[in-house]
Amino acid sequence: MAKVRGAIVVDTVTCKGCSLCVESCPTDVIRLAAEVNAKGYNYAYMENPEACIGCANCAMVCPDSCITVYKVKVAEAV
């Protein structure tokens, strides 16, 4: 049986770098990028994707609905 973990996709164009997602993440997955988007904001990204549990806290607190959360099947090592 395959394991399931979480994954997020951040719309880096509309992200304002407010850090609410960073603060709400219980597994310390999300960080703000050193780079900026076209609007000059440091956007959010998954720094530690293996730790994502797909709880969706980040998507719930995002004021601009920039984050989509997915469940991803991970093949187990044999």
KOLLUM-995659 format. One record per atom (N, C-alpha, C): residue in three letters; x, z, y. Coordinates in Angstrom, 1 decimal. Each point is the difference from the previous one (the first is absolute). Example, Ala and Ser with C-alpha at 12.3 -4.5 7.8 and 13.67 -1.06 7.14 Angstrom:
BEGIN
atom res: ALA&px: 13.2&pz: 7.8&py: -5.7
atom res: ALA&px: -0.9&pz: 0.0&py: 1.2
atom res: ALA&px: 0.9&pz: 0.0&py: 1.2
atom res: SER&px: -0.4&pz: -0.7&py: 1.1
atom res: SER&px: 0.9&pz: 0.0&py: 1.1
atom res: SER&px: -0.8&pz: 0.8&py: 1.1
//
This chain:
BEGIN
atom res: MET&px: 0.8&pz: 0.0&py: -1.2
atom res: MET&px: -0.8&pz: 0.0&py: 1.2
atom res: MET&px: 0.9&pz: 0.0&py: 1.2
atom res: ALA&px: -0.3&pz: -0.9&py: 1.0
atom res: ALA&px: 0.8&pz: -0.1&py: 1.2
atom res: ALA&px: -0.3&pz: 1.2&py: 1.0
atom res: LYS&px: 1.0&pz: 0.4&py: 0.7
atom res: LYS&px: -0.2&pz: 1.0&py: 1.0
atom res: LYS&px: -0.5&pz: -0.6&py: 1.3
atom res: VAL&px: -0.7&pz: 0.8&py: 0.8
atom res: VAL&px: -0.5&pz: -0.5&py: 1.3
atom res: VAL&px: 0.7&pz: 0.8&py: 1.1
atom res: ARG&px: 0.4&pz: -0.7&py: 1.0
atom res: ARG&px: 0.5&pz: 0.7&py: 1.2
atom res: ARG&px: -0.6&pz: -0.7&py: 1.2
atom res: GLY&px: 0.2&pz: 0.6&py: 1.2
atom res: GLY&px: -0.5&pz: -0.5&py: 1.2
atom res: GLY&px: 0.9&pz: -1.0&py: 0.7
atom res: ALA&px: -0.5&pz: -0.8&py: 0.9
atom res: ALA&px: 0.8&pz: -0.8&py: 0.8
atom res: ALA&px: -0.8&pz: -0.3&py: 1.3
atom res: ILE&px: 0.7&pz: -0.1&py: 1.1
atom res: ILE&px: -0.7&pz: -0.3&py: 1.3
atom res: ILE&px: 0.5&pz: -1.3&py: 0.6
atom res: VAL&px: -0.8&pz: -0.6&py: 0.8
atom res: VAL&px: 0.4&pz: -1.1&py: 0.8
atom res: VAL&px: -0.4&pz: 0.3&py: 1.4
atom res: VAL&px: 1.0&pz: -0.1&py: 0.9
atom res: VAL&px: -0.2&pz: 0.4&py: 1.4
atom res: VAL&px: 0.0&pz: -1.3&py: 0.8
atom res: ASP&px: -1.0&pz: -0.2&py: 0.8
atom res: ASP&px: -0.1&pz: -1.1&py: 1.0
atom res: ASP&px: 1.0&pz: 0.3&py: 1.1
atom res: THR&px: 1.2&pz: -0.5&py: -0.1
atom res: THR&px: 1.0&pz: 0.4&py: 1.0
atom res: THR&px: -0.2&pz: -0.6&py: 1.4
atom res: VAL&px: -0.9&pz: -1.0&py: 0.0
atom res: VAL&px: -0.3&pz: -0.6&py: 1.3
atom res: VAL&px: -0.9&pz: 1.0&py: 0.9
atom res: THR&px: -0.9&pz: 0.7&py: -0.7
atom res: THR&px: -0.9&pz: 0.8&py: 0.8
atom res: THR&px: 0.4&pz: 1.5&py: -0.1
atom res: CYS&px: 0.9&pz: 0.4&py: -0.8
atom res: CYS&px: 0.5&pz: 1.4&py: 0.0
atom res: CYS&px: 0.6&pz: 0.4&py: 1.3
atom res: LYS&px: -0.4&pz: 1.2&py: 0.5
atom res: LYS&px: 0.5&pz: 0.5&py: 1.3
atom res: LYS&px: 1.0&pz: 1.1&py: -0.2
atom res: GLY&px: 0.4&pz: 0.3&py: -1.3
atom res: GLY&px: 1.0&pz: 1.0&py: -0.2
atom res: GLY&px: -0.3&pz: 1.4&py: 0.4
atom res: CYS&px: -1.3&pz: 0.3&py: -0.2
atom res: CYS&px: -0.5&pz: 1.4&py: 0.4
atom res: CYS&px: 0.5&pz: 1.1&py: -0.9
atom res: SER&px: 0.5&pz: -0.3&py: -1.2
atom res: SER&px: 0.5&pz: 0.9&py: -0.9
atom res: SER&px: -1.0&pz: 0.9&py: -0.7
atom res: LEU&px: -1.3&pz: -0.2&py: 0.2
atom res: LEU&px: -1.0&pz: 0.8&py: -0.7
atom res: LEU&px: 0.1&pz: -0.3&py: -1.5
atom res: CYS&px: 0.3&pz: -1.2&py: -0.5
atom res: CYS&px: 0.1&pz: -0.3&py: -1.4
atom res: CYS&px: 1.2&pz: 0.8&py: -0.6
atom res: VAL&px: 1.1&pz: 0.0&py: 0.8
atom res: VAL&px: 1.2&pz: 0.7&py: -0.5
atom res: VAL&px: -0.3&pz: 1.4&py: -0.2
atom res: GLU&px: -0.7&pz: 0.7&py: 0.9
atom res: GLU&px: -0.3&pz: 1.4&py: -0.1
atom res: GLU&px: -1.0&pz: 0.3&py: -1.1
atom res: SER&px: -0.9&pz: -0.9&py: -0.3
atom res: SER&px: -1.0&pz: 0.2&py: -0.9
atom res: SER&px: 0.4&pz: -0.2&py: -1.5
atom res: CYS&px: 1.1&pz: -0.7&py: -0.2
atom res: CYS&px: 0.5&pz: -0.4&py: -1.3
atom res: CYS&px: 0.5&pz: 1.2&py: -0.8
atom res: PRO&px: -0.6&pz: 0.4&py: -1.1
atom res: PRO&px: 0.4&pz: 1.2&py: -0.7
atom res: PRO&px: 1.3&pz: -0.2&py: -0.8
atom res: THR&px: 0.4&pz: -1.3&py: -0.3
atom res: THR&px: 1.2&pz: -0.2&py: -0.8
atom res: THR&px: 1.1&pz: -0.6&py: 0.8
atom res: ASP&px: -0.1&pz: 0.0&py: 1.3
atom res: ASP&px: 1.1&pz: -0.4&py: 0.9
atom res: ASP&px: 0.5&pz: -1.5&py: -0.3
atom res: VAL&px: -1.0&pz: -0.9&py: 0.0
atom res: VAL&px: 0.2&pz: -1.4&py: -0.3
atom res: VAL&px: 0.2&pz: -0.8&py: 1.2
atom res: ILE&px: -0.7&pz: 0.3&py: 1.1
atom res: ILE&px: -0.1&pz: -0.8&py: 1.2
atom res: ILE&px: 1.0&pz: 0.4&py: 1.1
atom res: ARG&px: 0.6&pz: -1.0&py: 0.6
atom res: ARG&px: 0.9&pz: 0.3&py: 1.1
atom res: ARG&px: -0.3&pz: -1.1&py: 1.1
atom res: LEU&px: 0.5&pz: 0.3&py: 1.2
atom res: LEU&px: -0.1&pz: -1.0&py: 1.0
atom res: LEU&px: 1.3&pz: -0.9&py: 0.0
atom res: ALA&px: -0.1&pz: -1.3&py: 0.1
atom res: ALA&px: 1.1&pz: -0.9&py: 0.0
atom res: ALA&px: 0.9&pz: 0.2&py: 1.2
atom res: ALA&px: 1.2&pz: -0.3&py: -0.1
atom res: ALA&px: 0.9&pz: 0.0&py: 1.2
atom res: ALA&px: -0.3&pz: -1.3&py: 0.8
atom res: GLU&px: -0.5&pz: -1.0&py: -0.6
atom res: GLU&px: -0.3&pz: -1.3&py: 0.7
atom res: GLU&px: -1.4&pz: 0.2&py: 0.7
atom res: VAL&px: -0.3&pz: -0.8&py: 1.0
atom res: VAL&px: -1.2&pz: 0.0&py: 0.6
atom res: VAL&px: -0.8&pz: -1.2&py: -0.2
atom res: ASN&px: -1.3&pz: 0.0&py: 0.1
atom res: ASN&px: -0.9&pz: -1.1&py: -0.1
atom res: ASN&px: 0.0&pz: -0.8&py: 1.3
atom res: ALA&px: -0.8&pz: -1.0&py: 0.1
atom res: ALA&px: -0.1&pz: -0.8&py: 1.3
atom res: ALA&px: -0.5&pz: 0.8&py: 1.2
atom res: LYS&px: -0.7&pz: 1.1&py: -0.3
atom res: LYS&px: -0.5&pz: 0.8&py: 1.1
atom res: LYS&px: 0.9&pz: 1.1&py: 0.4
atom res: GLY&px: 1.2&pz: 0.1&py: -0.7
atom res: GLY&px: 1.0&pz: 1.0&py: 0.3
atom res: GLY&px: -0.2&pz: 1.3&py: -0.7
atom res: TYR&px: -0.8&pz: 0.1&py: -1.0
atom res: TYR&px: -0.2&pz: 1.2&py: -0.8
atom res: TYR&px: 0.8&pz: 0.0&py: -1.3
atom res: ASN&px: 0.5&pz: 1.2&py: -0.3
atom res: ASN&px: 0.7&pz: 0.2&py: -1.3
atom res: ASN&px: -1.2&pz: 0.2&py: -1.0
atom res: TYR&px: -0.1&pz: -1.0&py: -0.9
atom res: TYR&px: -1.1&pz: 0.0&py: -0.9
atom res: TYR&px: 0.3&pz: 0.8&py: -1.3
atom res: ALA&px: -1.1&pz: 0.4&py: -0.7
atom res: ALA&px: 0.1&pz: 0.7&py: -1.2
atom res: ALA&px: 0.4&pz: -0.9&py: -1.2
atom res: TYR&px: 0.7&pz: 0.6&py: -1.0
atom res: TYR&px: 0.3&pz: -0.8&py: -1.2
atom res: TYR&px: 0.2&pz: 1.0&py: -1.1
atom res: MET&px: 0.1&pz: -0.5&py: -1.3
atom res: MET&px: 0.2&pz: 0.9&py: -1.2
atom res: MET&px: 1.5&pz: 0.1&py: -0.2
atom res: GLU&px: 0.5&pz: 1.2&py: 0.3
atom res: GLU&px: 1.5&pz: 0.2&py: -0.2
atom res: GLU&px: 0.2&pz: 0.3&py: -1.5
atom res: ASN&px: -0.9&pz: 0.7&py: -0.6
atom res: ASN&px: 0.2&pz: 0.5&py: -1.3
atom res: ASN&px: -1.2&pz: -0.4&py: -0.9
atom res: PRO&px: -0.2&pz: -1.3&py: -0.3
atom res: PRO&px: -1.2&pz: -0.5&py: -0.7
atom res: PRO&px: -0.3&pz: 0.6&py: -1.3
atom res: GLU&px: 1.1&pz: 0.4&py: -0.8
atom res: GLU&px: -0.2&pz: 0.6&py: -1.3
atom res: GLU&px: -0.8&pz: 1.3&py: 0.0
atom res: ALA&px: 0.1&pz: 0.7&py: 1.2
atom res: ALA&px: -0.7&pz: 1.3&py: 0.1
atom res: ALA&px: -1.5&pz: -0.1&py: 0.4
atom res: CYS&px: -0.4&pz: -1.1&py: 0.3
atom res: CYS&px: -1.4&pz: -0.2&py: 0.5
atom res: CYS&px: -1.0&pz: 0.3&py: -1.1
atom res: ILE&px: -1.0&pz: 0.9&py: 0.3
atom res: ILE&px: -1.0&pz: 0.3&py: -1.0
atom res: ILE&px: -1.3&pz: -0.7&py: 0.3
atom res: GLY&px: -0.1&pz: -0.7&py: 1.1
atom res: GLY&px: -1.2&pz: -0.7&py: 0.3
atom res: GLY&px: -1.2&pz: 0.9&py: 0.5
atom res: CYS&px: 0.4&pz: 1.1&py: 0.6
atom res: CYS&px: -1.0&pz: 1.0&py: 0.4
atom res: CYS&px: -0.9&pz: -0.6&py: 1.2
atom res: ALA&px: 0.5&pz: -0.9&py: 0.8
atom res: ALA&px: -0.7&pz: -0.6&py: 1.1
atom res: ALA&px: -0.1&pz: 0.9&py: 1.2
atom res: ASN&px: 0.8&pz: 1.1&py: 0.1
atom res: ASN&px: 0.0&pz: 0.8&py: 1.2
atom res: ASN&px: 0.4&pz: -0.8&py: 1.2
atom res: CYS&px: 1.0&pz: -0.9&py: -0.2
atom res: CYS&px: 0.6&pz: -0.7&py: 1.1
atom res: CYS&px: -1.1&pz: -1.0&py: 0.6
atom res: ALA&px: -0.7&pz: -0.7&py: -0.9
atom res: ALA&px: -1.1&pz: -0.9&py: 0.4
atom res: ALA&px: -1.1&pz: 0.7&py: 0.8
atom res: MET&px: -0.3&pz: 1.2&py: -0.5
atom res: MET&px: -1.1&pz: 0.8&py: 0.6
atom res: MET&px: 0.3&pz: 0.4&py: 1.4
atom res: VAL&px: 1.3&pz: 0.4&py: 0.3
atom res: VAL&px: 0.3&pz: 0.5&py: 1.3
atom res: VAL&px: 0.5&pz: -1.1&py: 1.0
atom res: CYS&px: 0.2&pz: -1.2&py: -0.5
atom res: CYS&px: 0.4&pz: -1.0&py: 0.9
atom res: CYS&px: -1.0&pz: -0.4&py: 1.0
atom res: PRO&px: 0.2&pz: 0.2&py: 1.3
atom res: PRO&px: -1.0&pz: -0.3&py: 1.0
atom res: PRO&px: -0.3&pz: -1.5&py: 0.2
atom res: ASP&px: 0.9&pz: -0.8&py: -0.5
atom res: ASP&px: -0.2&pz: -1.5&py: 0.2
atom res: ASP&px: -0.3&pz: -0.7&py: -1.3
atom res: SER&px: -0.2&pz: 0.7&py: -1.1
atom res: SER&px: -0.2&pz: -0.6&py: -1.3
atom res: SER&px: 1.0&pz: -1.0&py: -0.4
atom res: CYS&px: 1.3&pz: 0.3&py: 0.2
atom res: CYS&px: 1.1&pz: -0.9&py: -0.3
atom res: CYS&px: 0.5&pz: 0.1&py: -1.5
atom res: ILE&px: -0.5&pz: 1.0&py: -0.7
atom res: ILE&px: 0.5&pz: 0.3&py: -1.4
atom res: ILE&px: -1.0&pz: -0.3&py: -1.0
atom res: THR&px: 0.4&pz: -0.8&py: -1.0
atom res: THR&px: -0.9&pz: -0.2&py: -1.2
atom res: THR&px: 0.7&pz: 0.6&py: -1.2
atom res: VAL&px: -0.7&pz: 0.8&py: -0.8
atom res: VAL&px: 0.6&pz: 0.7&py: -1.2
atom res: VAL&px: -0.5&pz: -0.7&py: -1.3
atom res: TYR&px: 1.0&pz: -0.2&py: -0.9
atom res: TYR&px: -0.3&pz: -0.7&py: -1.3
atom res: TYR&px: 0.5&pz: 0.9&py: -1.1
atom res: LYS&px: -0.6&pz: -0.2&py: -1.2
atom res: LYS&px: 0.5&pz: 0.6&py: -1.2
atom res: LYS&px: 0.8&pz: -1.1&py: -0.7
atom res: VAL&px: 1.2&pz: 0.3&py: -0.5
atom res: VAL&px: 0.8&pz: -1.0&py: -0.6
atom res: VAL&px: 0.3&pz: 0.5&py: -1.5
atom res: LYS&px: -0.1&pz: -0.9&py: -0.9
atom res: LYS&px: 0.3&pz: 0.4&py: -1.4
atom res: LYS&px: 1.5&pz: -0.2&py: -0.1
atom res: VAL&px: 0.7&pz: 1.0&py: -0.7
atom res: VAL&px: 1.4&pz: 0.0&py: -0.2
atom res: VAL&px: 0.3&pz: 0.0&py: -1.5
atom res: ALA&px: 0.7&pz: -1.0&py: -0.4
atom res: ALA&px: 0.3&pz: -0.1&py: -1.5
atom res: ALA&px: 0.9&pz: 1.2&py: -0.3
atom res: GLU&px: -0.3&pz: 0.6&py: -1.1
atom res: GLU&px: 0.9&pz: 1.1&py: -0.5
atom res: GLU&px: 1.2&pz: -0.6&py: -0.8
atom res: ALA&px: 1.1&pz: 0.7&py: 0.2
atom res: ALA&px: 1.2&pz: -0.4&py: -0.7
atom res: ALA&px: -0.1&pz: 0.3&py: -1.5
atom res: VAL&px: 0.5&pz: -0.9&py: -0.8
atom res: VAL&px: -0.2&pz: 0.2&py: -1.4
atom res: VAL&px: 1.3&pz: 0.5&py: -0.6
//
